[in-house]
Amino acid sequence: MNIWVLLILVIGLTLIMHQVLRPLRVLRRREFWLAHLFMWAGLWMIWGFVVFQHPEADLSDMTMLMGAIWTLGGGICFAFLYVTRHLAANKRGNE
C-alpha cells in the first residue's frame, strides 16, 4: 500500500466518523479530535519506529497493517455508534 493511500484512508475515515458521530453528540468536538489525534500519532510512531529500526525493509506491509488497524478501529467506532443509537431510542421509548 502506498503511503498516500494510507494517508487518504486515515484522514478520510476520521472525517467520515466526525460527520456520522456529530449528530449523536457522544463526544464533544474537542474530545473526538483529541482521541483521534492520539490514535493517529500512535500509528505514525509505530511506523516511524519500524522505519528507523529496519530501514532496508519494504514498508508496504507496514502501511497495509496501519491501514488495517485504522479501518478496524473505524468499524468498532461505527458499531459503537449504532449500539448507542439503538439503546438511546429504546430508552426514549420506555420513558
The first five atom37 places (N, CA, C, CB, O) and aatype in JSON, in Angstrom:
{
  "aatype": [12, 2, 9, 17, 19, 10, 10, 9, 10, 19, 9, 7, 10, 16, 10, 9, 12, 8, 5, 19, 10, 1, 14, 10, 1, 19, 10, 1, 1, 1, 6, 13, 17, 10, 0, 8, 10, 13, 12, 17, 0, 7, 10, 17, 12, 9, 17, 7, 13, 19, 19, 13, 5, 8, 14, 6, 0, 3, 10, 15, 3, 12, 16, 12, 10, 12, 7, 0, 9, 17, 16, 10, 7, 7, 7, 9, 4, 13, 0, 13, 10, 18, 19, 16, 1, 8, 10, 0, 0, 2, 11, 1, 7, 2, 6],
  "atom_mask": [
    [1, 1, 1, 1, 1],
    [1, 1, 1, 1, 1],
    [1, 1, 1, 1, 1],
    [1, 1, 1, 1, 1],
    [1, 1, 1, 1, 1],
    [1, 1, 1, 1, 1],
    [1, 1, 1, 1, 1],
    [1, 1, 1, 1, 1],
    [1, 1, 1, 1, 1],
    [1, 1, 1, 1, 1],
    [1, 1, 1, 1, 1],
    [1, 1, 1, 0, 1],
    [1, 1, 1, 1, 1],
    [1, 1, 1, 1, 1],
    [1, 1, 1, 1, 1],
    [1, 1, 1, 1, 1],
    [1, 1, 1, 1, 1],
    [1, 1, 1, 1, 1],
    [1, 1, 1, 1, 1],
    [1, 1, 1, 1, 1],
    [1, 1, 1, 1, 1],
    [1, 1, 1, 1, 1],
    [1, 1, 1, 1, 1],
    [1, 1, 1, 1, 1],
    [1, 1, 1, 1, 1],
    [1, 1, 1, 1, 1],
    [1, 1, 1, 1, 1],
    [1, 1, 1, 1, 1],
    [1, 1, 1, 1, 1],
    [1, 1, 1, 1, 1],
    [1, 1, 1, 1, 1],
    [1, 1, 1, 1, 1],
    [1, 1, 1, 1, 1],
    [1, 1, 1, 1, 1],
    [1, 1, 1, 1, 1],
    [1, 1, 1, 1, 1],
    [1, 1, 1, 1, 1],
    [1, 1, 1, 1, 1],
    [1, 1, 1, 1, 1],
    [1, 1, 1, 1, 1],
    [1, 1, 1, 1, 1],
    [1, 1, 1, 0, 1],
    [1, 1, 1, 1, 1],
    [1, 1, 1, 1, 1],
    [1, 1, 1, 1, 1],
    [1, 1, 1, 1, 1],
    [1, 1, 1, 1, 1],
    [1, 1, 1, 0, 1],
    [1, 1, 1, 1, 1],
    [1, 1, 1, 1, 1],
    [1, 1, 1, 1, 1],
    [1, 1, 1, 1, 1],
    [1, 1, 1, 1, 1],
    [1, 1, 1, 1, 1],
    [1, 1, 1, 1, 1],
    [1, 1, 1, 1, 1],
    [1, 1, 1, 1, 1],
    [1, 1, 1, 1, 1],
    [1, 1, 1, 1, 1],
    [1, 1, 1, 1, 1],
    [1, 1, 1, 1, 1],
    [1, 1, 1, 1, 1],
    [1, 1, 1, 1, 1],
    [1, 1, 1, 1, 1],
    [1, 1, 1, 1, 1],
    [1, 1, 1, 1, 1],
    [1, 1, 1, 0, 1],
    [1, 1, 1, 1, 1],
    [1, 1, 1, 1, 1],
    [1, 1, 1, 1, 1],
    [1, 1, 1, 1, 1],
    [1, 1, 1, 1, 1],
    [1, 1, 1, 0, 1],
    [1, 1, 1, 0, 1],
    [1, 1, 1, 0, 1],
    [1, 1, 1, 1, 1],
    [1, 1, 1, 1, 1],
    [1, 1, 1, 1, 1],
    [1, 1, 1, 1, 1],
    [1, 1, 1, 1, 1],
    [1, 1, 1, 1, 1],
    [1, 1, 1, 1, 1],
    [1, 1, 1, 1, 1],
    [1, 1, 1, 1, 1],
    [1, 1, 1, 1, 1],
    [1, 1, 1, 1, 1],
    [1, 1, 1, 1, 1],
    [1, 1, 1, 1, 1],
    [1, 1, 1, 1, 1],
    [1, 1, 1, 1, 1],
    [1, 1, 1, 1, 1],
    [1, 1, 1, 1, 1],
    [1, 1, 1, 0, 1],
    [1, 1, 1, 1, 1],
    [1, 1, 1, 1, 1]
  ],
  "atom_positions": [
    [[0.85, -1.17, 0.0], [0.0, 0.0, 0.0], [0.89, 1.23, 0.0], [-0.96, 0.0, 1.22], [1.83, 1.33, 0.79]],
    [[0.61, 2.13, -0.86], [1.34, 3.38, -0.95], [1.03, 4.23, 0.28], [0.99, 4.13, -2.26], [-0.08, 4.18, 0.8]],
    [[2.0, 5.02, 0.73], [1.81, 5.86, 1.91], [0.71, 6.89, 1.7], [3.12, 6.57, 2.27], [0.03, 7.26, 2.66]],
    [[0.52, 7.35, 0.47], [-0.54, 8.32, 0.19], [-1.92, 7.7, 0.31], [-0.36, 8.92, -1.2], [-2.87, 8.36, 0.73]],
    [[-2.03, 6.44, -0.05], [-3.3, 5.73, 0.13], [-3.61, 5.61, 1.61], [-3.25, 4.31, -0.54], [-4.76, 5.77, 2.02]],
    [[-2.61, 5.33, 2.41], [-2.79, 5.25, 3.86], [-3.23, 6.6, 4.42], [-1.5, 4.78, 4.54], [-4.15, 6.66, 5.24]],
    [[-2.58, 7.66, 4.0], [-2.96, 8.99, 4.48], [-4.4, 9.32, 4.12], [-2.02, 10.06, 3.9], [-5.15, 9.84, 4.95]],
    [[-4.79, 9.01, 2.9], [-6.17, 9.28, 2.48], [-7.14, 8.43, 3.29], [-6.35, 8.99, 0.97], [-8.19, 8.92, 3.7]],
    [[-6.78, 7.17, 3.53], [-7.62, 6.29, 4.33], [-7.8, 6.82, 5.75], [-7.03, 4.89, 4.37], [-8.92, 6.9, 6.24]],
    [[-6.71, 7.18, 6.39], [-6.77, 7.65, 7.78], [-7.52, 8.97, 7.88], [-5.35, 7.8, 8.35], [-8.42, 9.1, 8.71]],
    [[-7.18, 9.93, 7.06], [-7.84, 11.23, 7.13], [-9.3, 11.12, 6.69], [-7.09, 12.25, 6.25], [-10.18, 11.71, 7.31]],
    [[-9.55, 10.36, 5.63], [-10.91, 10.2, 5.14], [-11.82, 9.54, 6.15], [0.0, 0.0, 0.0], [-12.93, 10.0, 6.39]],
    [[-11.35, 8.44, 6.77], [-12.16, 7.77, 7.79], [-12.4, 8.66, 9.0], [-11.5, 6.46, 8.22], [-13.48, 8.63, 9.59]],
    [[-11.41, 9.44, 9.38], [-11.59, 10.35, 10.52], [-12.67, 11.38, 10.21], [-10.26, 11.05, 10.86], [-13.52, 11.65, 11.05]],
    [[-12.63, 11.96, 9.02], [-13.64, 12.96, 8.65], [-15.03, 12.33, 8.54], [-13.27, 13.63, 7.34], [-16.02, 12.94, 8.94]],
    [[-15.1, 11.12, 7.99], [-16.4, 10.44, 7.9], [-16.94, 10.16, 9.29], [-16.26, 9.11, 7.1], [-18.12, 10.38, 9.56]],
    [[-16.09, 9.67, 10.19], [-16.53, 9.4, 11.55], [-17.02, 10.68, 12.23], [-15.4, 8.77, 12.37], [-18.0, 10.65, 12.97]],
    [[-16.35, 11.78, 11.99], [-16.77, 13.04, 12.58], [-18.14, 13.44, 12.07], [-15.75, 14.14, 12.29], [-18.98, 13.9, 12.85]],
    [[-18.37, 13.28, 10.77], [-19.67, 13.64, 10.2], [-20.78, 12.72, 10.69], [-19.6, 13.6, 8.68], [-21.9, 13.18, 10.94]],
    [[-20.49, 11.44, 10.84], [-21.52, 10.49, 11.26], [-21.8, 10.62, 12.76], [-21.1, 9.07, 10.92], [-22.95, 10.58, 13.17]],
    [[-20.77, 10.76, 13.56], [-20.95, 10.82, 15.0], [-21.46, 12.16, 15.49], [-19.66, 10.5, 15.68], [-22.02, 12.25, 16.59]],
    [[-21.29, 13.19, 14.72], [-21.64, 14.53, 15.19], [-23.1, 14.67, 15.61], [-21.34, 15.52, 14.11], [-23.36, 15.27, 16.65]],
    [[-24.06, 14.14, 14.86], [-25.45, 14.32, 15.31], [-25.77, 13.59, 16.62], [-26.39, 13.83, 14.24], [-26.69, 13.99, 17.33]],
    [[-25.02, 12.54, 16.94], [-25.29, 11.77, 18.15], [-24.8, 12.49, 19.4], [-24.65, 10.41, 18.05], [-25.36, 12.3, 20.48]],
    [[-23.8, 13.3, 19.27], [-23.21, 14.04, 20.38], [-22.7, 13.12, 21.49], [-24.24, 15.01, 20.96], [-22.86, 13.4, 22.67]],
    [[-22.08, 12.0, 21.08], [-21.48, 11.1, 22.06], [-20.26, 11.76, 22.67], [-21.09, 9.74, 21.42], [-20.07, 11.74, 23.88]],
    [[-19.45, 12.35, 21.82], [-18.27, 13.07, 22.27], [-18.36, 14.53, 21.85], [-16.98, 12.42, 21.71], [-18.91, 14.85, 20.8]],
    [[-17.82, 15.39, 22.67], [-17.7, 16.78, 22.24], [-16.66, 16.86, 21.15], [-17.33, 17.72, 23.42], [-15.83, 15.96, 21.01]],
    [[-16.69, 17.91, 20.37], [-15.78, 18.05, 19.23], [-14.32, 17.94, 19.68], [-16.01, 19.39, 18.53], [-13.53, 17.25, 19.04]],
    [[-13.97, 18.61, 20.75], [-12.59, 18.57, 21.24], [-12.2, 17.16, 21.67], [-12.41, 19.55, 22.42], [-11.09, 16.71, 21.39]],
    [[-13.11, 16.45, 22.35], [-12.83, 15.08, 22.78], [-12.63, 14.16, 21.57], [-13.97, 14.56, 23.67], [-11.74, 13.32, 21.57]],
    [[-13.48, 14.33, 20.56], [-13.37, 13.5, 19.36], [-12.02, 13.69, 18.69], [-14.51, 13.83, 18.37], [-11.33, 12.72, 18.4]],
    [[-11.65, 14.94, 18.44], [-10.39, 15.21, 17.74], [-9.18, 14.84, 18.58], [-10.32, 16.67, 17.33], [-8.18, 14.38, 18.04]],
    [[-9.26, 15.03, 19.89], [-8.14, 14.67, 20.75], [-7.92, 13.15, 20.75], [-8.39, 15.17, 22.18], [-6.79, 12.68, 20.66]],
    [[-9.02, 12.39, 20.86], [-8.9, 10.93, 20.84], [-8.32, 10.45, 19.51], [-10.27, 10.28, 21.09], [-7.44, 9.59, 19.49]],
    [[-8.81, 11.0, 18.4], [-8.33, 10.56, 17.1], [-6.9, 11.04, 16.84], [-9.25, 11.07, 15.99], [-6.14, 10.37, 16.14]],
    [[-6.52, 12.17, 17.39], [-5.15, 12.65, 17.25], [-4.19, 11.69, 17.94], [-5.01, 14.07, 17.83], [-3.12, 11.38, 17.41]],
    [[-4.55, 11.22, 19.13], [-3.69, 10.27, 19.83], [-3.58, 8.96, 19.06], [-4.24, 10.0, 21.23], [-2.49, 8.39, 18.95]],
    [[-4.69, 8.47, 18.51], [-4.63, 7.23, 17.73], [-3.77, 7.43, 16.48], [-6.05, 6.78, 17.32], [-2.95, 6.58, 16.14]],
    [[-3.96, 8.54, 15.82], [-3.21, 8.84, 14.6], [-1.72, 8.95, 14.92], [-3.72, 10.15, 13.96], [-0.88, 8.39, 14.21]],
    [[-1.39, 9.67, 15.99], [0.02, 9.83, 16.38], [0.63, 8.48, 16.76], [0.15, 10.82, 17.56], [1.79, 8.21, 16.45]],
    [[-0.15, 7.64, 17.43], [0.36, 6.32, 17.79], [0.68, 5.47, 16.57], [0.0, 0.0, 0.0], [1.71, 4.79, 16.55]],
    [[-0.17, 5.51, 15.57], [0.12, 4.76, 14.35], [1.39, 5.26, 13.68], [-1.05, 4.86, 13.39], [2.2, 4.46, 13.21]],
    [[1.56, 6.56, 13.63], [2.76, 7.12, 12.99], [4.01, 6.84, 13.81], [2.61, 8.62, 12.77], [5.09, 6.69, 13.25]],
    [[3.87, 6.77, 15.12], [5.04, 6.43, 15.95], [5.45, 4.97, 15.7], [4.73, 6.65, 17.45], [6.64, 4.67, 15.64]],
    [[4.47, 4.09, 15.55], [4.78, 2.69, 15.22], [5.48, 2.62, 13.87], [3.49, 1.82, 15.2], [6.5, 1.94, 13.72]],
    [[4.94, 3.33, 12.89], [5.53, 3.33, 11.55], [6.96, 3.88, 11.59], [4.66, 4.17, 10.59], [7.86, 3.31, 10.98]],
    [[7.15, 4.99, 12.3], [8.48, 5.58, 12.43], [9.46, 4.66, 13.11], [0.0, 0.0, 0.0], [10.62, 4.58, 12.71]],
    [[9.02, 3.96, 14.15], [9.88, 3.0, 14.84], [10.36, 1.92, 13.89], [9.13, 2.38, 16.03], [11.54, 1.58, 13.88]],
    [[9.45, 1.38, 13.1], [9.82, 0.32, 12.15], [10.77, 0.87, 11.09], [8.56, -0.28, 11.48], [11.73, 0.19, 10.71]],
    [[10.52, 2.07, 10.61], [11.39, 2.68, 9.58], [12.81, 2.85, 10.11], [10.82, 4.05, 9.13], [13.77, 2.55, 9.4]],
    [[12.95, 3.32, 11.35], [14.28, 3.55, 11.89], [14.98, 2.27, 12.34], [14.2, 4.5, 13.04], [16.21, 2.2, 12.31]],
    [[14.22, 1.27, 12.74], [14.82, 0.0, 13.15], [15.22, -0.87, 11.97], [13.86, -0.75, 14.04], [16.21, -1.59, 12.03]],
    [[14.44, -0.8, 10.9], [14.68, -1.64, 9.72], [14.57, -0.79, 8.46], [13.67, -2.82, 9.67], [13.61, -0.92, 7.71]],
    [[15.55, 0.08, 8.21], [15.45, 0.98, 7.04], [15.47, 0.24, 5.71], [16.58, 1.97, 7.07], [15.01, 0.79, 4.71]],
    [[15.98, -0.97, 5.67], [16.04, -1.72, 4.42], [14.76, -2.48, 4.12], [17.21, -2.68, 4.44], [14.59, -3.0, 3.02]],
    [[13.84, -2.55, 5.09], [12.62, -3.35, 4.93], [11.64, -2.67, 3.98], [11.94, -3.57, 6.29], [11.62, -1.45, 3.84]],
    [[10.83, -3.49, 3.32], [9.76, -2.99, 2.46], [8.62, -2.5, 3.35], [9.28, -4.1, 1.46], [8.09, -3.27, 4.15]],
    [[8.24, -1.25, 3.22], [7.25, -0.67, 4.11], [5.82, -0.85, 3.64], [7.53, 0.78, 4.28], [4.89, -0.41, 4.31]],
    [[5.62, -1.51, 2.5], [4.25, -1.69, 2.03], [3.45, -2.55, 2.99], [4.25, -2.31, 0.64], [2.25, -2.31, 3.18]],
    [[4.08, -3.55, 3.59], [3.37, -4.38, 4.57], [3.0, -3.57, 5.81], [4.21, -5.59, 4.96], [1.92, -3.75, 6.37]],
    [[3.89, -2.7, 6.24], [3.64, -1.9, 7.43], [2.51, -0.9, 7.19], [4.9, -1.16, 7.85], [1.64, -0.72, 8.05]],
    [[2.52, -0.26, 6.04], [1.44, 0.69, 5.77], [0.11, -0.03, 5.61], [1.75, 1.51, 4.51], [-0.94, 0.52, 5.98]],
    [[0.13, -1.24, 5.07], [-1.1, -2.03, 4.97], [-1.61, -2.39, 6.36], [-0.86, -3.31, 4.13], [-2.82, -2.34, 6.62]],
    [[-0.7, -2.75, 7.26], [-1.09, -3.07, 8.63], [-1.67, -1.84, 9.32], [0.12, -3.6, 9.42], [-2.68, -1.95, 10.02]],
    [[-1.06, -0.69, 9.14], [-1.58, 0.54, 9.74], [-2.97, 0.86, 9.2], [-0.64, 1.71, 9.47], [-3.86, 1.24, 9.96]],
    [[-3.15, 0.7, 7.89], [-4.47, 0.92, 7.31], [-5.5, -0.05, 7.86], [0.0, 0.0, 0.0], [-6.64, 0.33, 8.1]],
    [[-5.09, -1.3, 8.06], [-6.0, -2.3, 8.61], [-6.38, -1.97, 10.05], [-5.36, -3.69, 8.54], [-7.55, -2.1, 10.42]],
    [[-5.42, -1.55, 10.84], [-5.71, -1.18, 12.23], [-6.67, 0.0, 12.27], [-4.41, -0.83, 12.98], [-7.63, 0.0, 13.04]],
    [[-6.42, 1.0, 11.43], [-7.29, 2.18, 11.42], [-8.7, 1.82, 10.95], [-6.7, 3.27, 10.52], [-9.68, 2.31, 11.51]],
    [[-8.8, 0.97, 9.95], [-10.11, 0.55, 9.45], [-10.84, -0.29, 10.48], [-9.95, -0.23, 8.14], [-12.06, -0.14, 10.65]],
    [[-10.13, -1.16, 11.18], [-10.74, -1.93, 12.26], [-11.27, -0.99, 13.34], [-9.72, -2.91, 12.85], [-12.38, -1.18, 13.85]],
    [[-10.48, 0.0, 13.69], [-10.93, 0.98, 14.68], [-12.16, 1.73, 14.21], [0.0, 0.0, 0.0], [-13.06, 2.0, 15.0]],
    [[-12.21, 2.06, 12.93], [-13.39, 2.72, 12.37], [-14.62, 1.83, 12.44], [0.0, 0.0, 0.0], [-15.72, 2.31, 12.72]],
    [[-14.44, 0.54, 12.18], [-15.55, -0.39, 12.27], [-16.07, -0.51, 13.69], [0.0, 0.0, 0.0], [-17.28, -0.56, 13.92]],
    [[-15.17, -0.55, 14.65], [-15.58, -0.61, 16.06], [-16.31, 0.68, 16.44], [-14.35, -0.83, 16.99], [-17.29, 0.65, 17.18]],
    [[-15.84, 1.79, 15.93], [-16.47, 3.08, 16.22], [-17.89, 3.12, 15.64], [-15.62, 4.23, 15.64], [-18.82, 3.59, 16.3]],
    [[-18.06, 2.63, 14.41], [-19.39, 2.59, 13.81], [-20.31, 1.66, 14.59], [-19.3, 2.15, 12.34], [-21.48, 1.98, 14.8]],
    [[-19.79, 0.5, 15.03], [-20.61, -0.42, 15.81], [-21.05, 0.24, 17.12], [-19.83, -1.73, 16.1], [-22.2, 0.11, 17.53]],
    [[-20.14, 0.94, 17.76], [-20.47, 1.67, 18.98], [-21.55, 2.7, 18.71], [-19.21, 2.35, 19.56], [-22.47, 2.88, 19.51]],
    [[-21.45, 3.38, 17.58], [-22.45, 4.39, 17.2], [-23.83, 3.77, 17.07], [-22.05, 5.07, 15.89], [-24.79, 4.3, 17.62]],
    [[-23.93, 2.66, 16.35], [-25.24, 2.04, 16.13], [-25.82, 1.47, 17.41], [-25.13, 0.95, 15.09], [-27.03, 1.59, 17.64]],
    [[-25.0, 0.87, 18.25], [-25.49, 0.34, 19.53], [-25.96, 1.48, 20.42], [-24.38, -0.48, 20.25], [-27.01, 1.37, 21.06]],
    [[-25.22, 2.56, 20.47], [-25.6, 3.71, 21.29], [-26.9, 4.31, 20.8], [-24.49, 4.77, 21.3], [-27.77, 4.66, 21.6]],
    [[-27.06, 4.45, 19.49], [-28.32, 4.97, 18.95], [-29.48, 4.05, 19.28], [-28.22, 5.15, 17.43], [-30.55, 4.52, 19.65]],
    [[-29.27, 2.75, 19.16], [-30.33, 1.79, 19.46], [-30.73, 1.87, 20.93], [-29.88, 0.37, 19.11], [-31.92, 1.88, 21.25]],
    [[-29.74, 1.91, 21.82], [-30.04, 2.0, 23.24], [-30.72, 3.31, 23.6], [-28.77, 1.83, 24.06], [-31.61, 3.35, 24.44]],
    [[-30.3, 4.4, 22.96], [-30.92, 5.7, 23.23], [-32.37, 5.7, 22.74], [-30.12, 6.84, 22.55], [-33.24, 6.26, 23.41]],
    [[-32.64, 5.09, 21.6], [-34.01, 5.02, 21.08], [-34.89, 4.17, 22.0], [-34.02, 4.45, 19.64], [-36.04, 4.52, 22.25]],
    [[-34.36, 3.06, 22.5], [-35.12, 2.22, 23.42], [-35.4, 2.94, 24.74], [-34.37, 0.91, 23.7], [-36.48, 2.81, 25.3]],
    [[-34.42, 3.69, 25.21], [-34.59, 4.41, 26.47], [-35.67, 5.49, 26.32], [-33.26, 5.05, 26.92], [-36.49, 5.68, 27.21]],
    [[-35.66, 6.19, 25.18], [-36.68, 7.21, 24.93], [-38.07, 6.58, 24.79], [-36.34, 8.02, 23.66], [-39.07, 7.17, 25.2]],
    [[-38.12, 5.38, 24.21], [-39.39, 4.68, 24.04], [-39.98, 4.18, 25.34], [0.0, 0.0, 0.0], [-41.2, 4.1, 25.48]],
    [[-39.12, 3.86, 26.31], [-39.58, 3.33, 27.59], [-40.0, 4.42, 28.56], [-38.5, 2.49, 28.21], [-40.7, 4.14, 29.53]],
    [[-39.59, 5.62, 28.32], [-39.91, 6.72, 29.27], [-41.24, 7.33, 28.99], [-38.86, 7.8, 29.23], [-41.65, 8.25, 29.69]]
  ]
}
